[in-house]
Amino acid sequence: MGNAQSAALPGDRWAPARTAEAHYLRMSRLRRMDACDLKRLISTGPACIAPWLKSAALYGNLQAQVALGQMLLDGAGVAKDPEQARAWFVRAAQAGSAEAMNMAGRCFENGWGGPTDLPDAADWYRKAAAKGYDWGEYNYANMLFDGRGVARDLEAAVEGYRRAANRGHARAMNLLARCLEEGWGADQNPAAARAWYRRAAEAGYFRAQFNYATLLASDGEVEAALPLFRAALREATADSAEAMRGLLARQPDARLSALAREPER
C-alpha cells in the first residue's frame, strides 16, 4: 500500500491498478477529514490540491468536477487543457450541476476545448437558468437578447435579467437598467433604471458605476459622480477604461473632462 502513488515504470502492466488505488486512498482520506484538515489542504495551493480534486471528481463529486474543470481551463496548478475542462463540465452538467451547465455553455459559446456551438451553448444556459442559477439566467438572457443560438426575444431576455438581478447578480442589474432606460423588451422606466444602476454600482460593477455616475452628472450632481467615475476607471478592463476616458474627455464640465487625464492607478 505504501507505493500506491509511486511513479509507474514504462510498460508497467500494474500502472492502472496503482493509479486507481491512489485515487481510492485519497478519497478515503478525504472522507475522514474534518473542516480543519480540509482548510489546511486547500491552503497548500492549486498544484497540491489538483490530485485530490481529480480523485474526488472521478468518484462523482460534482463540485470537484467543476473545480477541476476550471483549473484545467485556466491552467491553474495543472497543465492547461481546455478539451479536458469541457469534458468535466459536460460530465457534471449531465449529472445535474447548474454551475457546470453554465460553464459547459461558456465552452460551447466561446469554443473552449472544442468547436463553437451556439445552440448547444444556449441550451446549457437555459438548463442552468431553469435551476435558478444566476449566471445561467444572465448568460441565457444575453443569448435571447442577441438572438445567438436561439430566436431573439427581448421580452424574455429582460425577464431573465430581472430574475438574475433579483438574486443579486450585478451585471444583470446593469443590463436590466439599460433595457428599462432604453425601452428594450419592456416599457421605458427611467426611475427603475436609475435604481438598478445604483444597486449594481453599489455592488462594485464598473460599468454600472460609470452608468450611474453619468446619470448623476446629467442631473447636476457632479461631485457625487466623481468618485464613481474614478472607481469605474480603476476597475475597468483596459479597453473599457480607454472608452470611458474618451467619453469623459468630451464632457463640458472641467471636473469631468479632467478625469480623462488623471494617471491610471
C-alpha positions in Angstrom: 0.0 0.0 0.0 2.9 2.4 0.7 3.9 2.6 -3.0 0.4 3.2 -4.3 1.3 6.7 -5.5 4.8 5.9 -6.9 5.7 6.6 -10.5 4.9 3.8 -12.8 7.7 2.2 -14.8 7.4 2.2 -18.7 5.3 -0.7 -19.7 4.2 -1.5 -16.2 1.0 -3.5 -16.5 0.1 -2.7 -12.9 0.1 1.1 -13.5 -3.7 1.4 -14.0 -4.3 -0.5 -10.8 -1.8 1.6 -8.9 -3.5 4.8 -10.2 -6.9 3.5 -9.2 -5.6 2.6 -5.8 -4.1 6.1 -5.3 -7.5 7.7 -6.1 -9.2 5.3 -3.7 -6.8 6.2 -0.9 -7.2 9.9 -1.4 -11.0 9.6 -1.4 -10.8 7.5 1.8 -8.7 10.2 3.4 -11.0 13.0 2.2 -14.0 11.3 3.7 -12.2 11.2 7.1 -11.1 14.9 7.0 -12.7 17.4 9.3 -13.1 21.1 8.5 -9.6 22.0 9.8 -8.0 19.3 7.7 -9.8 20.4 4.6 -8.8 24.0 5.3 -5.1 23.0 5.5 -5.4 21.0 2.3 -6.9 24.0 0.4 -4.2 26.3 1.7 -1.5 24.2 0.1 -2.2 25.8 -3.3 -3.6 24.6 -6.7 -0.8 22.2 -7.6 -1.2 20.3 -4.4 -5.0 20.3 -4.5 -5.2 19.1 -8.1 -4.6 15.3 -7.4 -7.2 15.4 -4.6 -9.8 17.1 -6.8 -9.2 14.6 -9.6 -9.8 11.7 -7.2 -13.0 13.3 -5.9 -14.1 14.1 -9.5 -13.5 10.5 -10.6 -15.6 9.3 -7.7 -18.5 11.5 -8.9 -18.3 14.6 -6.7 -19.9 17.3 -8.8 -18.2 20.3 -7.1 -14.8 18.6 -7.6 -15.6 18.0 -11.3 -16.4 21.7 -11.7 -13.4 22.9 -9.8 -11.1 20.6 -11.7 -12.6 21.8 -15.0 -11.9 25.4 -14.0 -8.3 24.6 -13.1 -7.8 22.8 -16.4 -9.4 25.7 -18.3 -7.2 28.3 -16.6 -4.0 26.2 -16.3 -4.0 26.7 -12.5 -2.0 24.1 -10.7 -2.2 21.8 -13.7 -1.3 21.9 -17.4 -3.9 23.9 -19.3 -6.2 21.6 -21.1 -9.5 23.2 -22.4 -10.6 19.9 -24.0 -10.5 18.1 -20.7 -12.1 21.1 -19.0 -15.0 20.9 -21.3 -15.4 17.2 -20.8 -15.5 17.6 -17.0 -18.0 20.5 -17.2 -20.3 18.4 -19.5 -20.0 15.4 -17.2 -21.0 17.4 -14.2 -23.7 19.2 -16.1 -25.2 15.9 -17.3 -25.3 14.8 -13.6 -27.3 17.9 -12.7 -24.8 20.7 -11.6 -26.2 24.1 -12.5 -22.8 25.7 -12.2 -21.4 23.1 -14.6 -24.3 23.7 -17.0 -23.3 27.3 -17.2 -19.6 26.5 -17.7 -20.5 24.0 -20.4 -22.5 26.8 -22.1 -19.5 29.1 -21.9 -17.3 26.4 -23.5 -19.7 25.9 -26.4 -20.3 29.6 -26.8 -16.6 30.5 -26.9 -15.1 27.5 -28.5 -13.1 26.4 -25.4 -11.9 22.9 -25.8 -13.8 22.2 -29.0 -15.9 23.7 -31.7 -18.2 26.6 -31.1 -21.9 25.5 -31.0 -24.3 28.4 -30.1 -27.5 26.3 -30.0 -25.8 23.9 -27.5 -24.5 26.9 -25.5 -28.0 28.4 -25.3 -29.4 25.1 -24.3 -27.0 24.6 -21.4 -27.5 28.2 -20.3 -31.3 27.6 -20.4 -30.9 24.5 -18.3 -28.8 26.3 -15.7 -31.3 29.2 -15.7 -34.2 26.7 -15.1 -32.4 25.6 -11.9 -32.3 29.2 -10.7 -28.6 29.7 -11.3 -27.9 33.4 -11.7 -25.1 33.2 -14.1 -27.1 30.8 -16.3 -30.1 33.3 -16.2 -27.8 36.1 -17.2 -26.0 34.3 -20.0 -29.2 32.8 -21.4 -30.7 36.3 -21.3 -27.7 37.6 -23.3 -28.3 34.8 -25.9 -32.0 35.8 -26.1 -31.2 39.5 -26.4 -28.8 39.0 -29.3 -30.6 36.1 -30.9 -27.5 33.9 -30.7 -28.2 30.2 -30.8 -31.8 30.9 -30.1 -34.6 33.0 -31.5 -34.3 36.7 -30.5 -36.7 37.6 -27.7 -36.2 40.9 -26.0 -39.0 40.5 -23.5 -37.8 37.1 -22.4 -34.3 38.5 -22.1 -35.5 41.3 -19.8 -37.2 38.8 -17.6 -34.0 36.7 -17.4 -32.0 39.8 -16.5 -34.7 40.6 -13.9 -34.5 37.1 -12.3 -30.7 37.2 -12.1 -30.8 40.8 -10.8 -33.2 39.8 -8.0 -30.7 37.2 -7.0 -28.0 39.9 -6.6 -26.2 39.5 -10.0 -24.6 42.9 -10.6 -24.1 42.5 -14.4 -27.7 41.5 -14.8 -28.8 44.6 -12.8 -26.8 46.8 -15.1 -28.3 45.3 -18.3 -31.8 45.3 -16.8 -31.3 49.0 -16.1 -30.2 49.6 -19.6 -33.2 47.8 -21.0 -35.5 49.9 -18.8 -33.7 53.1 -19.7 -33.9 52.4 -23.5 -37.3 50.6 -23.6 -35.8 47.4 -24.9 -38.1 44.5 -24.3 -40.0 46.5 -21.7 -41.7 49.9 -21.2 -39.3 52.7 -20.5 -38.9 53.3 -16.8 -36.2 55.9 -16.0 -36.8 55.7 -12.3 -36.5 51.9 -12.2 -33.4 52.1 -14.5 -31.7 54.5 -12.1 -32.5 52.4 -9.1 -31.0 49.3 -10.8 -27.9 51.2 -11.9 -27.4 52.4 -8.4 -27.7 48.8 -6.9 -25.3 47.4 -9.5 -22.8 50.3 -8.8 -23.0 49.7 -5.1 -22.2 46.0 -5.8 -19.0 47.2 -7.4 -19.6 46.5 -11.1 -17.6 49.1 -13.1 -20.0 49.5 -16.0 -22.8 50.3 -13.6 -20.6 52.7 -11.7 -19.9 54.6 -14.9 -23.6 54.5 -16.0 -24.9 55.6 -12.6 -22.3 58.3 -12.4 -23.3 59.5 -15.9 -26.9 59.9 -14.6 -25.8 61.8 -11.6 -23.7 64.1 -13.6 -26.5 64.8 -16.1 -28.7 65.8 -13.1 -26.0 68.2 -11.9 -24.7 66.0 -9.1 -21.1 66.1 -10.4 -19.4 65.9 -7.0 -21.3 62.7 -6.2 -20.5 61.3 -9.6 -16.7 61.9 -9.4 -15.8 59.0 -7.0 -18.0 56.6 -9.0 -16.2 57.6 -12.3 -12.9 57.1 -10.6 -13.9 53.7 -9.2 -15.2 52.6 -12.7 -11.9 53.6 -14.3 -9.9 51.8 -11.6 -11.8 48.5 -12.0 -12.5 48.5 -15.8 -10.7 46.4 -18.3 -8.1 48.3 -20.4 -10.3 48.6 -23.4 -13.3 49.7 -21.4 -11.3 52.3 -19.4 -10.0 53.8 -22.7 -13.5 54.1 -24.0 -14.7 55.7 -20.7 -11.8 58.2 -20.8 -12.8 59.1 -24.3 -16.4 59.9 -23.2 -15.2 61.9 -20.2 -12.8 63.9 -22.2 -15.7 65.3 -24.3 -17.7 66.4 -21.2 -18.1 70.2 -21.0 -17.7 70.2 -17.2 -14.0 70.7 -16.5 -14.2 68.4 -13.4 -15.3 65.5 -15.6 -13.0 66.1 -18.5 -10.1 66.3 -16.1 -10.8 62.7 -15.1 -9.7 61.5 -18.5 -6.2 63.0 -17.9 -5.8 61.6 -14.4 -3.0 58.9 -14.2 -4.0 55.3 -14.1 -3.8 53.7 -10.6 
